[in-house]
Amino acid sequence: MTPLLHAELLKLRTTRTFIALVGVTALTSLLIVVLVCLLTEPSEDSVLRDVYTVDTSSLFILVLAVVGITGEWRHRTIAGALLAAPGRVRFLGAKTLAFAAAGVVLSVGVSATVAVVASVVLSVRDLPVPGLLEIAGQIGRNAAIAALLGALGVAAGALVRQQVVALVGVLVLSFAIEPAVLALAPSVGRFGPFVALPGSIQGVPPEELGIGRGLEAGPAVFVMLAWIAALWAAGAALLQRRDVG
């Protein structure tokens, strides 16, 4: 597994798509946080979740994970990858761990940069700034979400070989279907893996997510892991049966 994991991490570091997404993630996060700090006046109670949760890396690592696994089929590289390292389940496991790790690294880098910029702008405006331990805790939450969504993206992409279909499907679920379920059936929507559970892990109040009673961060992580495990098992079973020639 270790050589496979190293190979996947190397593939990530040398892929232009990953480098481009890192830049886009950093720029969008910084732009949003600067606008939030300049155009709003967060209170001491809300500043942590209003400002320090601004980290778009979880969305981008989700997209990148879907693209990464489906790209093996699109570019017909999966046969060579499995020939070099037989064991389809181990291949999928290494890719899952690689994107989860990439999510952590990307999120910590972006969140730390956002925290520094936000703290400076808030201080200049004489607005409340959270303590270092609170900021560090929020960075940890952001990183956990990015890791979980990176793994979820690989698991979801393993189910659908067609890259465009998989990517559009994940985006539609994230921005249309799950928000609709949250609005129509909050008791069901609070278990959604793209909006509700990440929001619960970040510490967003249930009323802001549109649900009456949300989950605590710990249970939300376990439910996310259950989603990942279920999708990953289904994707691994399909990968075992598929022709990769």
TAWO-V387501 format. One record per residue. RES is the residue in three letters. PSI is psi in degrees with one decimal (none if undefined). Layout:
RES:PSI
RES:PSI
This chain:
MET:-37.7
THR:-47.2
PRO:-38.3
LEU:-43.8
LEU:-43.4
HIS:-40.6
ALA:-41.5
GLU:-39.9
LEU:-38.7
LEU:-41.2
LYS:-40.0
LEU:-47.0
ARG:-27.2
THR:7.5
THR:128.8
ARG:-32.2
THR:-43.4
PHE:-44.8
ILE:-42.8
ALA:-41.5
LEU:-32.6
VAL:-45.6
GLY:-43.9
VAL:-42.2
THR:-47.3
ALA:-45.4
LEU:-46.0
THR:-40.9
SER:-44.4
LEU:-41.2
LEU:-46.0
ILE:-45.5
VAL:-36.3
VAL:-43.5
LEU:-41.5
VAL:-43.5
CYS:-33.4
LEU:-31.7
LEU:-8.5
THR:170.1
GLU:79.0
PRO:144.3
SER:173.3
GLU:-31.9
ASP:-28.2
SER:-7.5
VAL:-34.8
LEU:-47.8
ARG:-28.7
ASP:-33.0
VAL:-48.2
TYR:0.0
THR:0.0
VAL:96.7
ASP:104.0
THR:4.1
SER:-29.9
SER:-39.6
LEU:-45.3
PHE:-35.2
ILE:-30.8
LEU:-48.9
VAL:-45.3
LEU:-37.5
ALA:-42.8
VAL:-45.2
VAL:-38.9
GLY:-45.0
ILE:-41.2
THR:-25.1
GLY:-26.1
GLU:-35.0
TRP:-42.5
ARG:-41.9
HIS:5.8
ARG:38.9
THR:-7.7
ILE:-34.7
ALA:-44.8
GLY:-38.8
ALA:-41.0
LEU:-28.1
LEU:-38.5
ALA:-30.9
ALA:82.9
PRO:149.4
GLY:90.5
ARG:-37.7
VAL:-40.9
ARG:-37.6
PHE:-47.7
LEU:-37.8
GLY:-41.3
ALA:-40.4
LYS:-38.0
THR:-47.1
LEU:-37.2
ALA:-44.6
PHE:-31.6
ALA:-44.1
ALA:-40.5
ALA:-36.9
GLY:-41.1
VAL:-49.6
VAL:-46.9
LEU:-45.4
SER:-43.2
VAL:-43.4
GLY:-46.7
VAL:-45.5
SER:-39.5
ALA:-42.2
THR:-43.9
VAL:-41.6
ALA:-42.5
VAL:-48.1
VAL:-45.3
ALA:-43.1
SER:-39.9
VAL:-48.2
VAL:-43.3
LEU:-39.6
SER:-42.2
VAL:-37.4
ARG:1.4
ASP:41.6
LEU:161.4
PRO:141.0
VAL:126.9
PRO:163.7
GLY:163.2
LEU:-39.4
LEU:-38.0
GLU:-42.5
ILE:-43.5
ALA:-39.7
GLY:-39.8
GLN:-37.8
ILE:-39.2
GLY:-40.8
ARG:-45.0
ASN:-42.0
ALA:-38.7
ALA:-41.7
ILE:-44.5
ALA:-41.3
ALA:-45.2
LEU:-41.4
LEU:-30.9
GLY:-46.0
ALA:-39.5
LEU:-38.6
GLY:-41.4
VAL:-44.6
ALA:-43.4
ALA:-42.0
GLY:-27.4
ALA:-20.6
LEU:-29.4
VAL:115.7
ARG:-32.4
GLN:118.4
GLN:-47.8
VAL:-44.2
VAL:-45.8
ALA:-45.1
LEU:-46.5
VAL:-39.8
GLY:-45.0
VAL:-42.2
LEU:-39.5
VAL:-41.8
LEU:-40.3
SER:-43.3
PHE:-10.3
ALA:-57.9
ILE:-50.7
GLU:-43.5
PRO:-35.2
ALA:-41.7
VAL:-39.4
LEU:-40.1
ALA:-37.5
LEU:-34.1
ALA:76.0
PRO:-33.4
SER:-25.5
VAL:-42.6
GLY:-23.0
ARG:-11.6
PHE:9.4
GLY:139.0
PRO:-9.8
PHE:-28.5
VAL:-60.4
ALA:-50.2
LEU:-45.8
PRO:-38.4
GLY:-39.6
SER:-39.6
ILE:-36.3
GLN:-15.7
GLY:18.6
VAL:131.8
PRO:143.2
PRO:-37.0
GLU:-29.7
GLU:-23.8
LEU:-8.4
GLY:21.4
ILE:145.4
GLY:-37.8
ARG:107.2
GLY:-176.8
LEU:152.2
GLU:163.7
ALA:-44.4
GLY:-56.3
PRO:-34.2
ALA:-38.8
VAL:-43.1
PHE:-38.0
VAL:-39.9
MET:-43.4
LEU:-34.8
ALA:-42.7
TRP:-48.8
ILE:-45.2
ALA:-42.7
ALA:-48.0
LEU:-38.2
TRP:-42.5
ALA:-42.0
ALA:-42.5
GLY:-40.2
ALA:-38.9
ALA:-42.0
LEU:-40.8
LEU:-34.4
GLN:-32.1
ARG:-17.0
ARG:148.4
ASP:121.8
VAL:11.5
GLY:none
